[in-house]
Each structure stands twice: as C-alpha cells, then as structure tokens.
Amino acid sequence: MSTLRRLLTSVFTLGLAATGLAGAADFKLGLNTSAGLGCPVVAGRAGIQADRFGVYGQVGYCSSNVQGESGNATFGGGVSFDLFTASNVTTYALVGGDVQGGNAVLHGDVGLRYGVALLPVEGYLEAGIQRTSTALGSVLGPRIALGITYRLNVGEMQGSIPAPLTLDDGTTPDSYSGSAPGECNLTREQDIAAARGAASSAAREGLSAAANSVRAAYSDIAYTVEIVNVSISGNSARVAGRVKVSAIQRSTGERVSGTYGGTVSLVRDGCGWRATGYTRS
C-alpha cells in the first residue's frame, strides 16, 4: 500500500503544479478498458491537462485470465506530452506505472485523442508496451487502452470566468482588462480579435460536428455565425454571438430555420485563445 500511496501522491502533486503553468488547464474524469486484450478490464481515470502536459491517476479491475483464479484491483498513474494536433485529433506520448496484484508494471505508449472544442467529451486510444516485474522475473507484453473522458476547465471551477454577456443589437462595446504575456506584443484590439476568431472557429467546428450527428433527420444544412461582443478579464474571456441555422427536414421535405444566441467560454492559450465551453442563452 505504501507503493500505491507514493505513486498516487506523486501523480496528483504533479497535477496540481501543472495548473499553474497556464490558464488553459483542464480537469478530466473518464473511463477506459483494454477491450479484453489486457489489464484492466475497466478503469476510472482522473487527471489534469495543462497546455501540452498531462498527468493522471487511475484505479481499475483486472481479470486473472486463469481458470479458478479471481481478478484483482489495479492502481497507477502516468504522465503524457502532446506531440502534435491536426484539426480535432491530438497525438501524444505517455509513460506510466501501475500496481497489479502486488506486481509493479511500467509502460510506455503513444496515444490518439479526439475531441471537439465546444464539447466537453473526448475519446482516446493508447497502445504500447509494458514490463511487469514478478518474483520469477520480468514479463513484457502489449498494452492497450480505449476510453472516454469528460473535461472541465480549471478556471471555470475556480469561478474566474467573467459573467455571461447579454445579447443585444450589437451596440454594446467590448470590455477588456486582459493580461496577455509580454512576449506576445498584443494590442487590445489584436487580443480581442484573437478571442473573436477563436470563438468563431470553435462555433463552426461544433456546428459541423452537430450537422454530421443529425444527418439522418436533416439535410442541406446551412449556418452563419455572428459575433456580438467580447468580454476579456485576465486570462479568461466570454464571446457572445448568434447562430442562424437552416436545414431541410427529411420527413417533410420542408426547410426549417432558427436563430440561437449563446456565449463561448475561452481561456488564454499561449498568445492565443482556446474554447472550453458553450452556454446557450
């Protein structure tokens, strides 16, 4: 148990330290499985992602794969580093350790993570190799993890995001009390424009994903995104806007349309901004 305690303490100490690296830190909760190809059969994972670095702790259950023998619990954690991101897909490298049935396990993996900016849920796949230390020697074997994660921005948990904006006719001025890093050399106007661009891009990304998910019910979907105003406070921002959507309803063949207001939450990510959520108004 002392090994487990040291492992989990180290993981979450790193995680708490990571939240101070940038405003774009996410707290993550999720479930994963080895899909019957290894251990664990099912596991719960909690961690923190700050910029390109992530740490997590995990507890799960392993079957024995031996007739007449029961399974056992597994505990562990890991550290990841994002390699590159293309559209909604991020690849990363991962190293970690577990305690499985009293045996220490070390592993190295590469992972693939998929998520849409305005949706708090993302899926991931990890594959690599593990080394299990036993009384009779070390055993090498493959490792795989297939999982889903719910993420929540740490800034939102701390209540540092400005209050939601009220949609109007577009005459309300932008508000700004930002604190962009000095090396970015951003003017007030450039910082606001960057927030507008990030919010608009995230909204379009989310709308495209939604359009694919309702393909069976609607066709010929069209939308426009209108930014109304921006409120920046420190390393957090709220961007209010409207989305106009129209589509043909397959069951009737008629075109339907609607206008929806909402607010995109952003956190500073280096010299730019990253969307963390959406609130409909």
N, C-alpha and C positions, 0 to 999 in steps of 0.2 A: 504493500500500500504506500510505503514511503517513495518508491519509484514513481508511482502514479501521481502522488501529490507534487513531487518536484517537477514532473513533466507538465502537468496542467498549470501549475503556478508560473512556470516559465512562459508558457504559451500566452496566458492572459496578461502577464506583465508586459510582454512584447506588444500585445494588442492594445493595451491602454496607452503605451508610449506612442504607438502608431497614430492615435487620434490627434496627437499634437503636431503631426507632420504637415497637415494641410486641412483646408476646410472641407475637401471632398472625401470625407471618411464615411464608410458605410458599416453598419452593424448588420450581420447576416445570421439567419436561422434557417436550417434546412434538413432534409432527409436524403440518404443515399443508400445504394445497395450494390453488391458485387454482381448482381444478376445471376447468382448461382455459380459463378466462376471463381469464387474465393471468399475471403472473410473481410468484412462482416456481411451477413445476410441482409441485415438492415441496421442503420446507424443514424443518430441525430448529431448534427454539427452546428456549432456556434462560433462565430469569428468576427473579425474586423478587417476591412479593406481600406487602406489609405493610399491614394494615388496608385502606384504600381505594386505596392507591397500588401500582403495579406497574411493573417495568422488565424488559426482556428483550433478549437478543442473538439473532441469527438468521443461519443460513447455508443457502443453498439452490441450486437449479439452475433456470435459465430456458431454455426453448427459444427459438429465434430467430423462429419463425413465418414464415420466409422460405426458399424453396426453395434448396437448395445451401449454406445457411449453418448452421454448428453453433451450439449453445447456449452459454451461459456461466454462471459462478457468480455468485451474488449474496450480499452481506453487509450486515448492518444491525442495527438495533435500534429500540426505541421505549419510550415511557412512557405508562401508562394510569392512568385515575382512575375508580373505580366511581361510578356515578350513583345507582342505587337497586337494591334487592334485593326480590324478591317470591317467597316460597317457595323453590324451587330455582334460580330464574333471576336472574341479575345482569346489568344493562346497564352499559356503560362507554364512555368516550371515550378515543381513542387518537391520539397523534401520533408519527411516527417518520421514519426516513430509511434509505435503502439505497444501496449502490453496485452498479449493474447494468451489466456490460460496460464499466466505466470511466465511466459516466454517474451523476450524483448524482440521487437520487429522494427527494422529500419527500412525505409523505402524511398525511391526517387521516381518521379513521374513527370509526364507532360500532360497538360490539360487543355480542354476546349470549352469555353464558356459562351453561352448565347443569351442575350437579353436586349430588350427594347427600352430606350431611355425613360419613357414615362410609365412603364410597367414595373412594379416592384418585384416581379418574379423572374428568375433566370434559371436556365438549366445548364448542367455541366457534365463532361465526360473526362475521366482521368484514367490513364493507363501507364504502367511502368513495371518496375521490378522490385521485389522485396527480399530481405535477408532475415530469416528467423533464427535466433540463437536458441539451441536446445542443449540438454545435458549430454547428448551424443554428438554434438557438432552443429554446424550451421547448415541451413537449408535455404536454397534460392528458389524463387518462384515468381510467377507473374502477379500483377496486381491490377485491378480494375475497379472503378467507382463510377456509378451513374446516379446523378442526383438532381434535386431541385432546391432552390434557395429563395427565401424571401428577404429582401434587403430594406433597411431603413436608415436614412441619413442621420449621422450622429448629431449634426447641427439642429435638425428638426427635433430630435429627442431632448436637446437642451433648451429648446424654445428660442433659438437665436434668429429664426427666420422672421422677417418683418410681417406685420399683419396683412391679411389678404386685401387686395385692391378692389375698389368698386368700379364696375364697368360703367362708362358713360358715353357721351358722344365723341370722345377722343380729344376733348379740350383740356382735360386735367393734365398738368405738366408732370414730367418725370421727376422723381425725387432721388437725390443722390447724397450719400455720405459714405462713399466707398473707401477702400484701403488696398488698392492693387499693389503688388510688390514693386518696389522702386525700380528694379531692373527691367520691368515691362515698359516703362516710359509711356504709360497710357494717360491720355487726357480724359476729362469727364465724359466728353462726347464719344470718344472711342470705347470707353468701358461700357457705356450704355448701349452703344451699337453692338458690341460683342454679346451682351446679355440678350438683346433682341434677336440676334442671329441664332444664338444657341437655343433659345426658346422656340423660335420658328422652326428650326431644323428638327428639334425633338418632337414638336407637334406633328410635323409632316411624317416623321418616322412612325409615330404612334398611330396616325390615321392610316398609313399604308398597311401596317400590321392588322389594324382593325378591319380594313377593307378585305383582306385575304380571309379573315375569320368568318365573315358574313357572306362569302361568295355564293353559298347555296341559296340564300334568300334575296340577295340584291346583285344587280349587275350595273355596268356603266356608271360606276361611282365617280363623282367629281367633288372636289373640295377646294376652298380657299381659306387661308389663314390671315387674319388681320390683327396686328399688334396695336393695342390701345395705349398702354403706358407701362413704364418700368419704375420699380422702386428698389434701390440698392442700399443696403446697410451693411457696412463692413464687408465680410466675405460671403454674404447671403443676398439673394435677390428674389423678387417676385415680378413676373411679367404677366400682365393681364391682356386678354385678347378675345377675339371671336372666331369661331369656325363655322363656315357656311358649307353644308353638305347636301348633295342631291344624288339620287340613285333611282334606278328602275326596279320596282318591286316585281320579282319574277312571278309571283302568284297572280298578279292582276295586270302586269304589263304597263302600269302607270308609273310616271316619275313622281317621286316624293322628295321633299326637301325640308330643311330646318336650319336654324341658326342657334348656336350654343356658345355661351360665354364660359370662361374659365381662367384659371391662374396657374402658370407653370412655376414651380419652385426650382431655384438654381443655387448651386454653391460654386465658389471660385475654384478653378482647377488650373493651377499654374497662372498663366497670363490670360486665360480664357474662363469660360463658364461651363458647368455641366448640369444638366437637368436631373432632378431627383424625384420629382413627383408632379401630379396634376390634381387640381381641385376644381370641380365644376360649380359654376355659380348660377 
